[in-house]
Amino acid sequence: MDIRASEPGTALTLAQLRRSCDPAALGFRTTAELADLEDGLGQSRAGAAIEFGTGMRAQGYNLFAMGPEGSGRHTLVMRDLRARAASLEAPADWCYVFNFDTPHKPRALRLPAGKAAALKASLERLIEDLRAALPAAFESDEYRNRHRQIEAELAARQERAVGEIGERARAQGIALVHTPSGFGFGPLGKETVMAPEEFQALPDAEQKRYEELVARFQEELATVLQEMPRWRREALDRVRQLNREVAGTAIGSLMAELELEYRPLPPVHEHLKKLQQDLLDHAELFRATKDGEAPSVFGLPLPSPDADESPLRRYAVNLLIGHAAASGAPVVYEDHPNHDGLVGRIEHISRMGALVTDFTLIKAGALHRANGGYLVLDALKVLSEPYAWEALKRALRSREIHTQSLAQAVGWLSTISLEPEPIPLDVKVVLIGERRLYYLLHAYDPEFAELFKVIADFEDDVPRENGDLRHARVIAALARKEGLRPLDAAAVARVIDRQCREAGDTAKLSASMQSLADLLRESDYWARSAGREVIGAADVGSALEAQDRRRDRVRSRLLEDLVNGARLVDTAGARVGQVNGLAVLQLGDFTFGTPHRITARARLGGAGVVDIERESGLGGPLHSKGVLILAGFLSGRYAASRPLSLSATLVFEQSYGGVEGDSASSAELYALLSALSGAPLAQRFAVTGSVNQHGDIQPIGGVNEKIEGFFDLCRARGLDAAGDPPGVIIPAANMRNLMLREDVVEAVAQGRFAVHAVRTVDEGIALLTGLPAETVNARVEAKIAELAERARSFAGVGKKPWQPKPPARK
């Protein structure tokens, strides 16, 4: 398509207003005939960055995938990561086990992929086997006899020690008496202990002798009684040793196979050795007891390994992460990346009114699940969660995962809790976010550049240079993925036209997969409603019209105000110092154009060009810059050798919100030139474009919406094929951006509307005034000279009074 205007300011041809996709050129009947596009759509730069970042194993080469929302960042990243991960080996399994040396510091065990689950099952089976084997061993006759022997020996030792004291006491005339509260001594009468009256009748010397003997034997008895707990402990140790001997055979036979299987894994083998030793130390826990009774020896309860946990939980395996041997590397997307969701958490259970925990309550986080593979995170979500960003950076820097609660991390928890052994980290992290977020992090977080060295920058749009068939294959693949009806060639062409318009460039297509998917889904809805099996161009058109209808309430109200005169914009006649400018409004995801009246007034003075929008605080910096450039153009062209004795004002009439951007600077300049020259401007035109100090018209954004905004107003007021048609004047550099609505193109074809492209201010002013640019320039120059002379006259400079000079004619 030729985007050059044949002559300055002439109306553009139909081919220059819209580049439509030809359905016949696509070469298929429906998208069911097309294969999927394997390499994506025009994101080669981002794809190469992802390939490099995932292949680079050095520390710090994590990725930040940045680009606009809906550009397919997540889909492409996940697709590329899964493809690479499938060719990699499955990473190691990780599990936590009880630390028999330091119970509050659980040990982390690394096992080959698939082995952790086998270890967990093996130890569960071991405990179940011991539950059956050990009670049987403790119920054997040999064990019972040896246990009774220990009990009998303890009882005999106690009786013998007490009996010896009693015999010696009787030989001295002292009787050993058993009472409900224990043992006692008293003087021995003829057969029994003396009565108090009989003892009082004895001589004092005899009473004193008995008292001394009783005191001595009581002291001896006390010594014996003090030794009895030690004898009981010795007996208990003998029972434990007996239990170890009895349990040793059963435990050893069951553990032998496990030790042989895990001998090649030293950490696991070491844990099994300590587990076996602990089983021997606490073999009595497996003894069969009556319901509700605890294991005991001599009526004393046997100690539990930990009063706060089930006695046998310490022999369990907490399978943190397990992989199938042929699963490849993991690719994990964490949708809720809070602190615990990243590094894991330690759960608690309520027991007896208190919260307790153990190593079996350690839960994996996203870093655990992605270890050895790839972790994909939404950058904004990570930054929004308290302490999640710091936890992620700490893990990447140290290359270890420290599982702790958020309360521990920030020092809120002062009670003793678990301190799990950290797990080595080998993961590639991919953050997905907007460009602004990447640059903010790069500027304000010193650690960010060290940890995320690779940028995958996704394009907003993709070239159309290879034809539309590639994009048709993308549309076909997306329709199949969403389970939608196939599209015919005309529908695909309509969709491609829409993507071209969203790109704002006839040589490109929008890369927004989200908007494309939405359009296909809604087109499928209209096809289903009409009972069609194939989506047609009419269905796509219905979807587009419905989208605009749902979102155009504000646009309709603004147009209504223009039509009924609440907002003043002329579309006919000619006015001095007045021109129609064009603005673009964006409300959510809906963008539309609307005309504004721009006026200029000029008089003698020294204030220069005054921007009322800026003076009132409604003008943004870019708009103010455009006005200053406009003033520079005036001074350079018309007052290069004399003072600019001018006070001019510019304003957007009936503008009550902010004004930003320089796209109206050419319209403001035209209004000012009209006010200075006295040449009226045709109100059938609306103008857009920025201007530089040399008078060149520069491109602007939203050109399609601006043209359509003025067209809607003209159509509402009535388009007449007779006479000069209304139209819009745009920068020639924006011709490649034209993708106008079909109704606008049709009106141009019928001669009821026109679009003109200009390159300079002179081309535009000639079109607006109907006069040669030289004539307008001469009038402006004469007016500025007149104002300068008047200014000199008022200042008393020169002897002759000022006389007006006729304008130069060319």
C-alpha positions in Angstrom: 0.0 0.0 0.0 1.3 3.5 -0.9 1.2 5.6 2.2 2.5 8.7 0.4 0.0 11.5 -0.4 0.2 12.4 -4.1 0.0 16.2 -3.4 0.3 18.1 -0.2 -3.0 18.3 1.7 -5.0 16.3 -0.8 -7.6 13.8 0.3 -6.4 10.2 0.9 -7.6 7.4 -1.3 -9.7 4.5 -0.1 -6.7 2.2 -0.2 -4.8 4.5 2.2 -7.6 4.6 4.8 -7.7 0.8 5.5 -5.7 -2.3 4.8 -8.1 -5.1 4.8 -7.2 -8.8 4.8 -8.4 -10.6 1.7 -10.2 -13.8 2.7 -9.5 -15.3 -0.8 -5.7 -14.8 -0.3 -5.7 -16.9 2.9 -6.1 -20.1 0.9 -8.4 -22.2 3.2 -12.1 -22.6 3.8 -12.1 -22.9 7.6 -9.5 -23.0 10.3 -10.1 -26.7 10.8 -7.8 -27.2 7.8 -4.9 -25.3 9.5 -2.2 -26.7 11.7 -1.1 -25.0 14.9 1.8 -22.5 14.7 4.6 -24.2 16.7 6.9 -21.2 17.2 4.5 -18.6 18.5 3.7 -15.3 16.9 6.5 -12.9 16.4 8.1 -13.2 19.9 11.5 -14.3 18.7 13.3 -11.9 20.9 11.5 -13.1 24.1 11.8 -16.7 23.0 15.6 -16.4 22.5 15.9 -14.8 25.9 13.9 -17.6 27.6 16.1 -20.2 25.9 19.3 -18.5 27.0 18.0 -17.9 30.6 16.8 -21.5 31.1 20.0 -22.9 29.6 22.4 -20.7 31.6 23.1 -22.5 34.9 25.3 -19.8 36.5 23.9 -18.2 39.6 21.9 -15.1 39.2 20.6 -15.8 35.6 17.0 -15.8 36.6 14.5 -14.3 34.2 12.1 -11.4 34.2 9.5 -11.7 31.4 8.1 -8.3 30.8 5.5 -6.9 28.5 1.9 -5.7 28.3 -0.8 -7.7 30.0 -2.4 -10.2 27.8 0.5 -10.5 25.4 0.8 -14.3 26.0 3.8 -14.0 28.4 2.6 -16.7 30.7 1.6 -19.1 28.0 4.8 -18.8 26.1 7.0 -19.0 29.2 5.2 -22.1 30.5 5.3 -23.7 27.0 9.0 -23.2 26.6 9.8 -24.2 30.2 7.8 -27.4 29.9 9.5 -28.3 26.7 13.0 -27.9 28.2 12.0 -29.5 31.5 10.8 -32.6 29.7 14.3 -33.3 28.5 15.9 -33.0 31.9 16.3 -35.6 34.6 13.9 -35.6 37.5 15.4 -33.9 40.6 16.0 -35.6 43.9 13.3 -36.3 46.5 13.4 -34.6 49.8 12.0 -35.7 53.1 12.3 -34.7 56.8 13.0 -37.3 59.5 13.3 -37.1 63.3 16.6 -35.9 64.6 17.4 -38.4 67.5 20.3 -36.2 68.6 18.6 -32.8 68.5 14.8 -33.3 68.4 13.9 -29.7 67.5 16.1 -29.7 64.4 14.6 -32.2 62.0 17.0 -33.7 59.4 16.5 -33.3 55.7 17.3 -36.4 53.6 18.0 -36.3 49.9 17.0 -39.4 47.9 17.0 -40.3 44.2 13.7 -39.5 42.4 11.0 -41.9 43.5 12.9 -43.2 46.5 11.5 -41.0 49.2 8.0 -42.5 48.9 9.6 -46.0 49.0 11.4 -45.1 52.2 8.3 -43.7 53.8 6.3 -46.9 52.9 9.2 -49.1 54.1 9.3 -47.5 57.5 5.5 -47.5 57.9 5.6 -51.2 57.1 8.5 -51.7 59.6 6.5 -50.1 62.4 3.4 -52.2 61.5 5.6 -55.4 61.5 7.1 -54.4 64.9 3.6 -53.8 66.3 3.0 -57.5 65.7 6.5 -59.0 66.2 7.5 -57.3 69.5 4.3 -58.0 71.5 4.7 -61.6 70.5 8.3 -61.6 71.7 7.2 -60.0 75.0 4.5 -62.6 75.5 6.9 -65.6 75.2 7.4 -67.9 78.2 11.1 -67.2 78.2 10.6 -63.5 78.5 7.9 -63.8 81.1 10.1 -66.1 83.2 13.1 -63.8 83.0 11.0 -60.8 83.8 9.4 -62.5 86.8 12.9 -63.5 88.0 14.0 -59.9 87.9 10.9 -58.9 89.9 11.4 -61.8 92.3 15.1 -60.9 92.9 14.2 -57.3 93.6 11.5 -58.3 96.1 13.8 -60.9 97.7 16.6 -58.3 98.1 14.2 -55.8 99.7 12.8 -58.5 102.1 16.3 -59.8 102.9 17.7 -56.3 103.8 14.7 -55.5 106.0 14.7 -59.0 107.5 18.3 -58.8 108.5 17.7 -55.6 110.4 14.7 -57.2 112.1 16.7 -60.2 113.3 19.4 -58.1 114.7 16.9 -56.0 116.4 15.1 -59.0 118.0 18.4 -60.2 119.3 18.7 -56.9 121.1 15.1 -57.1 122.4 13.7 -54.7 119.8 10.8 -55.7 117.6 10.3 -54.7 113.9 6.7 -53.7 113.4 4.8 -53.3 110.1 2.3 -50.4 110.2 0.1 -48.9 107.6 2.5 -46.0 107.3 5.6 -48.1 107.0 8.1 -49.8 109.4 8.6 -49.1 113.1 10.6 -50.4 116.1 9.6 -50.9 119.7 10.8 -52.7 122.9 10.0 -56.4 122.9 8.0 -57.8 125.8 7.4 -61.4 126.5 5.6 -62.0 123.2 4.8 -58.7 121.7 5.9 -55.0 121.8 5.7 -53.6 125.3 2.7 -51.6 126.2 3.4 -48.0 127.1 2.5 -48.6 130.7 5.0 -51.5 130.9 7.7 -49.4 129.2 7.2 -46.6 131.7 7.6 -49.0 134.6 11.1 -49.8 133.5 14.1 -48.2 135.2 15.3 -45.0 133.5 18.6 -46.7 132.5 16.7 -49.5 130.8 14.4 -47.1 129.0 17.4 -45.1 127.7 19.0 -48.3 126.4 15.9 -49.2 124.5 15.6 -45.7 123.1 19.2 -45.8 121.8 18.7 -49.2 120.2 15.5 -48.1 118.5 17.2 -45.0 117.2 20.1 -47.0 115.9 17.9 -49.5 114.1 15.7 -46.8 112.7 18.8 -45.2 111.2 19.9 -48.6 109.7 16.4 -49.1 108.3 16.3 -45.6 106.8 19.6 -46.3 105.1 18.2 -49.5 103.6 15.0 -47.7 102.5 17.1 -45.1 100.7 18.8 -47.7 98.8 15.6 -49.3 97.5 15.0 -46.8 94.7 18.4 -47.5 93.4 17.7 -51.2 93.5 14.4 -50.6 91.6 16.3 -48.6 88.9 18.8 -51.3 88.6 16.0 -53.8 88.2 14.4 -51.4 85.6 17.7 -51.3 83.7 17.8 -55.1 83.7 14.3 -55.1 82.3 15.3 -52.7 79.6 18.3 -54.7 78.8 16.1 -57.8 78.7 13.7 -55.9 76.4 16.6 -54.9 74.1 17.7 -58.5 74.0 14.3 -59.8 73.2 13.5 -57.0 70.7 17.0 -57.1 69.2 16.3 -60.2 67.2 13.0 -59.1 65.8 14.2 -55.6 65.0 17.5 -56.8 63.5 15.8 -59.2 61.2 13.4 -56.6 59.9 16.0 -53.9 59.6 18.6 -56.0 57.8 16.8 -55.7 54.4 16.4 -51.9 54.8 20.0 -51.3 55.7 21.1 -53.3 52.7 18.8 -51.4 50.4 19.9 -47.9 51.5 23.6 -48.6 52.2 24.5 -46.6 49.0 22.9 -43.6 50.6 25.0 -42.7 53.6 22.7 -40.1 55.2 19.7 -42.5 54.9 21.8 -45.4 56.2 23.0 -43.3 59.2 19.4 -42.4 60.0 18.3 -46.1 59.9 21.1 -47.0 62.3 20.0 -44.3 64.8 16.4 -45.4 64.3 17.3 -49.0 65.1 19.1 -47.9 68.3 16.1 -45.8 69.4 13.8 -48.7 68.7 15.9 -50.9 71.0 15.9 -48.2 73.7 12.1 -47.9 73.5 11.1 -51.4 72.6 8.7 -51.5 75.6 6.4 -49.1 73.7 5.4 -52.0 71.5 4.4 -54.2 74.4 0.7 -55.3 74.4 -1.2 -53.7 77.2 -4.8 -53.6 78.4 -7.0 -50.9 76.9 -6.4 -47.6 78.6 -3.2 -48.7 80.4 0.3 -47.6 79.8 3.3 -49.9 79.7 4.8 -50.3 83.2 7.4 -52.1 85.2 6.8 -52.8 88.9 3.7 -50.6 88.6 5.7 -47.6 87.4 4.8 -46.1 83.9 7.5 -46.4 81.3 8.8 -43.1 79.9 7.5 -41.9 76.5 10.0 -40.5 74.0 8.2 -37.1 74.1 5.2 -36.3 76.2 4.0 -33.8 73.6 3.7 -36.3 70.7 2.5 -39.8 69.9 5.4 -42.2 70.9 5.7 -43.7 67.4 5.5 -40.4 65.3 9.3 -40.1 65.6 9.7 -43.1 63.3 7.7 -41.6 60.5 9.0 -40.0 57.3 7.6 -36.6 56.2 7.7 -36.9 52.5 8.2 -33.2 51.5 8.8 -33.6 47.8 8.6 -36.7 45.7 9.1 -37.2 41.9 8.5 -40.0 39.5 11.8 -41.1 38.0 10.6 -40.4 34.5 8.8 -37.1 35.2 11.5 -34.7 34.1 12.2 -31.4 35.8 9.3 -29.7 37.6 7.7 -26.5 36.2 5.7 -24.8 39.0 3.5 -21.7 38.8 2.6 -20.4 42.2 -0.6 -18.3 42.0 -0.4 -17.2 45.7 3.2 -16.4 46.4 3.1 -15.3 50.0 5.9 -16.0 52.4 4.8 -19.4 53.5 3.7 -20.3 50.0 7.3 -19.8 48.8 9.5 -21.3 51.6 7.0 -23.6 53.2 5.3 -23.6 56.6 5.3 -25.4 59.9 1.8 -26.3 61.0 0.6 -26.8 64.5 -2.1 -28.9 66.2 -4.0 -28.2 69.4 -3.3 -30.6 72.2 -4.5 -30.1 75.7 -5.2 -26.4 75.0 -1.7 -25.8 73.6 -0.4 -25.6 70.1 2.3 -28.2 69.4 4.2 -29.3 66.3 6.7 -31.8 65.1 8.7 -32.6 62.0 5.7 -34.3 60.3 3.9 -31.0 60.2 6.6 -29.3 58.0 4.9 -28.5 54.6 6.6 -27.8 51.3 6.5 -24.4 49.6 6.7 -23.5 45.9 10.5 -23.4 46.1 10.5 -27.0 47.4 8.2 -28.1 44.6 10.2 -26.3 41.9 13.6 -27.3 43.2 15.7 -28.8 40.4 13.4 -27.1 37.8 11.6 -23.9 37.2 9.4 -21.6 39.3 7.1 -19.0 37.6 5.8 -16.2 39.7 3.7 -13.0 39.1 6.1 -10.2 40.1 3.3 -7.9 41.3 1.8 -10.6 43.5 5.2 -11.4 45.1 5.8 -7.8 45.9 2.3 -7.4 47.3 2.7 -10.1 49.9 4.5 -9.1 53.2 8.1 -10.4 53.3 7.6 -12.7 50.3 10.0 -10.7 48.1 12.7 -10.7 50.8 12.2 -14.4 51.4 12.6 -15.2 47.7 15.8 -13.1 47.4 17.2 -14.7 50.5 16.7 -18.2 49.2 18.2 -17.3 45.8 21.2 -15.6 47.4 22.0 -18.4 49.9 20.8 -21.2 47.5 19.1 -22.8 50.4 15.4 -23.0 51.5 15.0 -22.2 55.2 11.5 -23.2 56.2 10.2 -21.1 59.0 6.9 -19.4 59.8 6.5 -15.7 59.1 6.3 -15.1 62.8 9.8 -16.6 63.2 11.1 -14.7 60.2 10.2 -11.3 61.6 10.8 -12.1 65.3 7.2 -12.2 66.5 7.5 -15.7 67.9 9.7 -16.1 71.0 8.7 -19.6 72.0 10.8 -22.6 71.0 9.8 -24.0 67.7 11.3 -26.3 65.0 14.4 -25.4 63.1 14.3 -27.7 60.1 17.6 -28.3 58.4 17.8 -26.1 55.2 17.5 -27.8 51.9 19.9 -26.9 49.0 18.2 -24.9 46.3 18.8 -25.3 42.6 15.9 -23.5 40.8 15.4 -21.1 37.9 12.9 -18.4 38.8 10.9 -16.6 36.1 9.1 -13.4 37.2 6.3 -12.1 34.9 5.4 -8.5 35.1 5.0 -5.1 33.4 8.0 -3.2 32.1 7.4 -0.4 34.6 7.8 -2.8 37.4 11.0 -4.2 36.0 12.6 -0.7 35.7 11.4 0.3 39.2 13.0 -2.8 40.7 16.2 -2.3 38.7 16.4 1.3 39.9 15.5 0.9 43.6 16.5 -2.7 44.6 20.3 -3.1 44.5 19.9 -6.9 44.7 17.5 -7.2 41.8 20.1 -6.8 39.0 22.3 -9.5 40.6 19.5 -12.1 40.8 17.6 -11.4 37.6 20.1 -10.9 34.8 18.0 -12.0 31.9 15.1 -10.0 30.4 12.5 -11.6 28.1 10.9 -8.5 26.6 7.6 -9.3 24.9 6.4 -7.2 21.9 3.2 -5.3 22.0 2.7 -6.0 18.3 4.3 -8.3 15.7 5.2 -7.7 12.0 2.7 -8.5 9.3 5.5 -8.9 6.8 5.1 -12.6 6.4 1.5 -12.4 5.3 -1.7 -13.1 7.3 -1.6 -16.9 7.1 0.7 -17.2 10.2 -1.7 -15.2 12.2 -4.6 -17.4 10.8 -2.8 -20.4 12.2 -2.5 -18.7 15.6 -6.3 -18.0 15.5 -6.9 -21.7 14.5 -4.8 -23.0 17.4 -6.4 -20.7 19.9 -9.9 -21.6 18.8 -9.1 -25.3 19.2 -7.5 -24.8 22.6 -10.7 -23.0 23.8 -13.0 -25.6 22.3 -14.6 -23.1 19.9 -16.2 -23.6 16.5 -13.9 -23.2 13.5 -13.8 -19.9 11.7 -14.3 -19.5 8.0 -11.8 -17.4 5.9 -13.9 -14.3 6.0 -14.2 -14.4 9.8 -10.4 -14.9 10.1 -9.9 -11.9 7.8 -12.2 -9.8 10.1 -10.3 -10.9 13.2 -7.0 -10.0 11.5 -8.3 -6.6 10.6 -9.2 -6.1 14.2 -5.8 -7.1 15.4 -4.2 -4.7 12.9 -6.3 -1.9 14.2 -5.4 -2.7 17.8 -1.7 -2.6 16.8 -2.3 0.9 15.3 -0.1 0.1 12.4 -1.1 -1.4 9.0 2.2 -3.2 8.9 1.7 -4.9 12.3 -0.7 -7.0 14.3 -1.5 -6.8 17.9 0.3 -9.4 20.1 -2.5 -9.4 22.7 -3.6 -13.0 23.0 -6.1 -12.0 25.7 -8.1 -9.7 23.5 -7.9 -12.1 20.6 -9.2 -15.0 22.8 -12.0 -12.8 24.1 -13.1 -11.9 20.5 -13.0 -15.6 19.5 -15.1 -16.6 22.5 -17.7 -13.9 21.9 -17.9 -14.7 18.2 -18.5 -18.3 19.0 -21.3 -17.2 21.3 -23.0 -15.3 18.4 -22.5 -18.3 16.0 -24.0 -20.7 18.6 -26.9 -18.3 19.1 -27.6 -18.3 15.4 -27.3 -22.1 15.2 -24.2 -22.0 12.9 -21.5 -24.7 13.1 -18.8 -22.3 11.7 -18.0 -18.8 12.9 -18.6 -16.3 10.1 -17.6 -12.7 9.5 -21.1 -11.6 10.6 -20.5 -13.3 14.0 -17.2 -11.5 14.5 -18.9 -8.2 13.5 -21.7 -8.9 16.1 -19.1 -9.6 18.8 -17.3 -6.3 18.0 -20.5 -4.3 17.9 -21.6 -5.8 21.2 -18.2 -5.0 22.8 -18.5 -1.4 21.8 -22.1 -1.2 22.8 -21.4 -2.4 26.3 -18.6 0.2 26.8 -19.7 3.3 24.9 -22.1 5.0 27.4 -19.7 7.9 28.0 -19.0 8.3 24.3 -22.7 8.3 23.5 -23.3 10.9 26.1 -20.5 13.2 24.8 -21.8 12.8 21.3 -25.3 13.6 22.5 -24.0 16.8 24.1 -22.3 17.8 20.8 -25.5 17.2 18.8 -27.9 19.0 21.0 -25.5 22.0 21.5 -24.5 21.5 25.1 -20.9 21.3 23.8 -20.1 23.8 21.1 -18.4 22.4 18.1 -19.1 23.7 14.5 -19.0 21.4 11.5 -19.9 24.1 8.9 -19.0 27.6 8.1 -15.8 29.5 8.8 -14.5 31.3 11.9 -11.5 33.4 12.7 -9.3 32.1 15.5 -11.4 28.9 15.9 -10.5 25.4 15.0 -11.8 21.9 15.8 -9.2 19.9 17.7 -9.4 16.1 18.4 -8.8 14.4 21.7 -8.7 10.7 22.7 -10.2 9.4 25.9 -9.5 6.0 27.4 -11.9 4.5 29.9 -10.7 1.1 31.1 -10.0 -0.8 27.9 -12.2 1.4 25.7 -10.6 4.2 23.7 -12.6 6.7 21.6 -12.1 10.1 20.1 -14.1 13.3 20.5 -13.7 16.8 19.0 -13.0 20.0 21.0 -13.3 23.6 20.0 -9.9 25.4 20.3 -9.9 29.2 20.2 -7.2 31.8 20.0 -7.1 35.6 20.6 -4.2 37.9 19.8 -3.5 41.6 20.8 -0.7 44.0 21.4 1.3 43.1 24.5 4.4 41.4 25.7 3.0 38.3 27.4 3.7 36.1 24.3 1.6 33.0 23.9 -0.4 32.3 27.1 -1.7 28.7 27.6 -4.9 29.2 29.6 -4.9 25.4 30.4 -1.5 25.7 32.0 -2.3 28.9 33.8 -5.5 27.3 35.3 -3.6 24.2 36.3 -5.4 21.9 33.9 -2.6 21.6 31.3 -0.1 18.7 31.6 3.6 19.2 31.0 3.5 17.7 27.5 0.7 20.1 26.5 2.6 23.0 27.9 5.7 22.0 26.0 3.7 21.9 22.8 2.5 25.5 23.4 6.1 26.6 24.1 7.2 25.0 20.8 4.4 26.8 19.0 5.7 30.1 20.4 9.1 29.2 19.3 7.8 28.6 15.7 6.1 32.0 15.7 9.2 33.9 16.9 11.5 32.1 14.5 9.4 32.5 11.4 7.7 35.9 11.9 9.8 37.9 14.4 13.4 36.7 13.9 14.7 40.3 13.7 12.2 42.2 15.9 10.6 41.9 19.3 7.5 39.7 19.4 5.1 42.3 20.8 2.2 39.9 21.2 -0.2 38.8 23.8 -2.1 35.7 22.6 -4.3 33.3 24.5 -5.1 29.6 23.6 -7.7 27.5 25.2 -9.7 24.2 24.9 -13.2 25.5 25.2 -15.5 23.7 27.6 -12.7 21.5 28.9 -13.2 20.9 32.6 -10.7 18.1 33.1 -7.0 17.9 32.5 -5.4 18.4 29.0 -2.3 16.4 28.3 -0.3 15.7 25.2 1.0 17.8 22.3 -1.3 16.3 19.6 -3.3 19.6 19.5 -0.3 21.9 19.0 -0.8 22.1 15.3 -4.5 22.9 15.8 -3.6 25.6 18.3 -1.1 27.0 15.8 -3.7 27.2 13.1 -6.1 29.0 15.4 -3.4 31.5 16.3 -2.3 32.1 12.7 -6.0 32.7 11.9 -6.4 35.2 14.7 -3.3 37.1 13.5 -4.0 37.0 9.8 -7.8 37.4 10.1 -8.2 34.5 7.7 -11.2 32.4 8.8 -10.8 28.6 9.2 -13.2 26.2 7.7 -15.2 24.5 10.5 -15.9 21.4 8.4 -12.4 20.3 9.3 -11.0 18.8 12.5 -7.3 18.8 13.0 -4.8 16.7 14.9 -1.0 16.6 14.9 1.9 18.0 16.8 4.3 20.6 15.4 8.0 21.4 15.8 9.8 24.7 15.8 10.4 24.4 12.0 6.7 24.0 11.2 6.8 20.2 10.5 3.7 18.3 11.4 4.6 15.3 13.6 2.7 12.0 14.1 0.4 11.4 17.1 -1.4 8.5 18.7 -5.0 7.4 18.4 -5.5 8.7 14.9 -8.2 6.2 14.0 -10.3 7.0 17.1 -9.9 10.7 16.5 -11.1 10.5 12.9 -14.0 8.4 13.8 -15.0 10.7 16.7 -15.3 13.6 14.3 -17.0 11.4 11.7 -19.7 10.3 14.2 -20.5 14.0 15.0 -20.7 14.9 11.3 -22.9 11.9 10.5 -25.2 12.7 13.5 -25.7 16.1 12.0 -26.1 14.8 8.5 -23.6 14.1 5.8 -24.4 15.6 2.4 -22.6 14.5 -0.8 -23.2 17.9 -2.3 -20.4 20.6 -1.7 -17.2 20.2 0.1 -17.3 17.2 2.5 -16.3 17.5 6.1 -13.1 15.8 7.1 -10.0 15.5 9.3 -6.5 16.7 8.7 -3.9 14.4 10.0 -0.1 14.2 9.9 1.2 12.4 6.8 3.4 10.3 9.1 0.2 8.8 10.5 -1.0 7.4 7.2 0.5 4.0 8.0 -1.6 3.9 11.1 -4.9 4.2 9.4 -7.3 1.3 9.9 -10.6 3.1 9.9 -14.0 1.6 10.4 -15.8 0.4 7.3 -18.6 2.9 7.6 -16.0 5.7 7.5 -14.4 4.3 4.4 -17.8 3.9 2.8 -18.6 7.6 3.5 -15.3 8.6 1.9 -16.1 6.4 -1.1 -19.4 8.2 -1.5 -17.7 11.7 -1.3 -19.5 12.5 2.0 -16.3 12.6 4.2 -12.6 13.1 3.6 -9.3 12.5 5.3 -6.4 14.8 4.4 -2.7 14.3 5.2 -0.2 17.2 5.6 3.5 17.4 6.3 3.9 21.1 7.2 2.0 23.9 8.8 1.8 25.6 5.4 -0.1 22.7 3.9 -2.5 22.6 6.8 -3.2 26.4 6.9 -3.8 26.4 3.1 -6.3 23.6 3.4 -8.1 25.2 6.3 -8.3 28.8 4.9 -8.6 28.0 1.2 -5.8 30.6 0.7 -2.2 30.1 -0.4 0.1 29.6 2.6 2.2 32.6 1.3 -0.8 34.9 1.6 -1.5 33.8 5.2 2.1 34.0 6.2 2.4 37.5 4.7 -0.7 38.7 6.7 0.7 37.2 9.9 4.1 38.8 9.4 2.5 42.2 8.6 0.3 41.9 11.8 3.3 41.1 14.0 5.3 44.0 12.4 2.3 46.2 13.0 2.2 45.2 16.7 5.9 45.8 17.0 5.6 49.3 15.5 2.7 50.1 17.8 4.7 48.9 20.8 7.6 51.2 19.8 5.1 54.1 19.3 3.6 53.5 22.8 7.2 53.4 24.2 8.0 56.8 22.4 10.7 55.4 20.2 11.3 57.3 16.9 10.0 60.7 15.8 7.4 59.9 13.2 4.0 58.5 14.3 3.3 55.1 13.3 1.5 54.6 10.0 0.0 51.2 9.0 1.5 49.6 6.0 -0.5 47.5 3.5 0.3 43.8 3.6 2.8 42.6 1.0 1.2 40.8 -1.9 2.7 37.7 -3.5 
